[in-house]
Amino acid sequence: MLHAAKSGAGSELCVGVIGVGVMGSNHARVLAEMPGVRLAGVVDPDRKQAHFVGTTLGCPALSTVEELLDRDVDAVSIAAPTHLHRPIALACIARGVHVLVEKPIASSVAEGEDIIHAARSAGLTLMIGHVERFNPAVQAIAEAIRNEDILSIAITRVGPFPPRMSNVGVVIDLAVHDIDLICWFTRSQIVEVQPQLSNAVAEREDIALLQFRTASGVLAHINTNWLTPFKARTVHVATKRKYVIGDLLTRQVTECYGFQPDGSYSMRHLSVGHAEPLRAELTAFVKAIRDRSPPPVTGEDGVASLAIAIQCLDGRSDAAPAPGHKPASSPKPRPAPRRAQPAIAKS
Ligand SMILES: NC(=O)c1ccc[n+]([C@@H]2O[C@H](COP(=O)([O-])OP(=O)(O)OC[C@H]3O[C@@H](n4cnc5c(N)ncnc54)[C@H](O)[C@@H]3O)[C@@H](O)[C@H]2O)c1
């Protein structure tokens, strides 16, 4: 049975979090502190983790989605493993509950489209957790290039192997953030993809050099890997009149402008906010529900970036093995998977 959509307008919005591992525990922390929101409960089949998060934040710790839905929640944040996004989202939507689904929207485009279709038919808010859009440095870059004629975008997102290896490689785990940023910055779609991938150490791709062309004619490049000993996240955007450089970790954004025929130019640091990206993302989700307005990151945005990421992976059989590359049958030992210490820290 499909239940009527709830708006929570004018009253406290009851929100639950489904899956309280690394990402979901942060969703729960932020929601527990958000004015006008009541954290109605957290769900995780890992009882110890659910109990830890529930007692830390003072909300019920539940082990099934049904138990949460029986508490008459208005909305949920879904931060369970990606392969569960579709069944969990559909179960929530069928009960008239608005959903924020962590990125990537689902494991396949078809699954993502099922979620979009269900939310649209039920008249419910569906937002995807592309949290990087809410990074103040990204927002300063977006503002700096808003009325500019963008020529190229180069994004670097590199670092060491994550402490817990999931079953996806760098394209789905990391590059999907930047594919979304490229589409968002250019307000266009990616129409050409040239991927170079390699699994130098892990079973799945751990290096990716991805080149794109958008429908608007922008050339874009993503350099991502798990082989760099330190984390780096940078965005460079060339426009006809400016060159904008952003460091997403230090949140320093600089623009070069006023290019002169003699090669000289001016530089200035742009003002960058301090907001926690996840807080801004969840605030936008709650606002979209209350205002009954489209969320800033739609289901269609989530499917578009997943589709391009999958297209990059489909091209991997053409990729030449990197020097020193070991065939998949004899991989180098990969870092032992391990679960992160339960913690509810600022993301
Ligand atoms: N936006 C980002 O920057 C970002 C960063 C990390 C992860 N993510 C996404 O968040 C999601 C979770 O990733 P994570 O790193 O937090 O993983 P995680 O393994 O730390 O947490 C997932 C949690 O879901 C729980 N779970 C498993 N089955 C469940 C079920 N049926 N119902 C409810 N909970 C269930 C697990 O027990 C675990 O505690 C993934 O989709 C991932 O892609 C997004």
The ligand as an ORCA input file, in Angstrom:
! r2SCAN-3c Opt
* xyz 0 1
  N      29.032     10.743      0.308
  C      30.215     10.229      0.622
  O      31.231     10.906      0.585
  C      30.295      8.803      1.090
  C      31.409      8.368      1.818
  C      31.434      7.050      2.266
  C      30.386      6.202      1.943
  N      29.335      6.652      1.198
  C      28.232      5.745      0.861
  O      27.512      5.463      2.056
  C      27.056      4.108      2.037
  C      27.612      3.382      3.265
  O      29.016      3.451      3.223
  P      29.885      3.343      4.572
  O      31.273      3.658      4.171
  O      29.249      4.131      5.663
  O      29.757      1.779      4.863
  P      29.806      1.033      6.282
  O      30.071     -0.388      5.953
  O      30.703      1.739      7.217
  O      28.320      1.197      6.831
  C      27.219      0.532      6.292
  C      26.350      0.088      7.458
  O      25.133     -0.435      6.920
  C      24.766     -1.529      7.752
  N      23.803     -2.381      7.062
  C      24.013     -3.523      6.367
  N      22.838     -4.036      5.949
  C      21.870     -3.186      6.378
  C      20.459     -3.188      6.284
  N      19.791     -4.156      5.646
  N      19.771     -2.185      6.870
  C      20.417     -1.200      7.526
  N      21.760     -1.152      7.648
  C      22.478     -2.133      7.081
  C      26.076     -2.211      8.065
  O      25.956     -3.061      9.200
  C      26.987     -1.014      8.301
  O      27.014     -0.625      9.664
  C      27.520      3.525      0.693
  O      26.495      3.654     -0.248
  C      28.687      4.413      0.318
  O      28.892      4.491     -1.089
  C      29.263      7.925      0.781
*
